[in-house]
């Protein structure tokens, strides 16, 4: 079973890159499940709107995951409960959190689960992601679900690697998002679980992780707040990964990164 995952989609250019390249990538890799992190998809680079969610689905996403900017656009509260294919982090605190943290799919008779988690180190307070996913994975296994994909939206490499080791042999894949820079460490842990510290971002390549660079530099120079805006000019970048999972055992067999930018133009190979 093939999975295709795209890292954080940022702003208008991110949407353009998805619209342009996702159909081609799906034609090349023929994934059964396509997942896109859309938590920066608005033109302000924070949150998602219903139009942007529908745009990602129309381009070919089966599931859209979010992260720490899930609630930045108030419109989300009008539609997140109506779809099971838009995920906010599972471990948001509170008894009545809108939306869903896990999506269950049936892929040619094989049950598949996609989980969205958020880290706690250097990020807004959430419930313990380790405890939250531990209980959920136990329930999924009890229900006969072996193919499980986790988008772990977290800041530090240490927390992401710790989560990957915590889940090794229990999930098919764990891919990190949030830092917007693709890492060069795709691997299969213990011949069972695919892991990538960060999938990278999809959007403007010219700025600082998607934002115009001048205000970012000024903030570093002055240590004072500056208003950030999404970069709208220059080249684009698309980052992600594709991985193959044994549908019977849920074990990952292969993972490779995807990178499309000015230095790495798309070639259907």
Buried (B, 14 or more C-beta within 10 A) or exposed (E): BBBBBBBBBBBBBBBBBBBBBBEEBBEBBEBBBBBBBBBBBBBBBBBBBBEBBEBBBEBBBBBBBBBBBBBBBEBBEEBBEEBBBBBBBBBBEEEEBBBBBBBBBEBEEBBBBBBBBBBBEEBEEBBEBBEBBBEBBEEBBEEEBBBBBBBBBBBBBEBBBBBBBBBBEBBBBBBBBBBBEBBEBBEBBEEBBBBBBBBBBBBBBBBBBBBBEEBBEEBEEEEEEBEBBBBEEEEBBBBBBBBBBBBEEBBBBEBEBBBBBEEEEBEEE
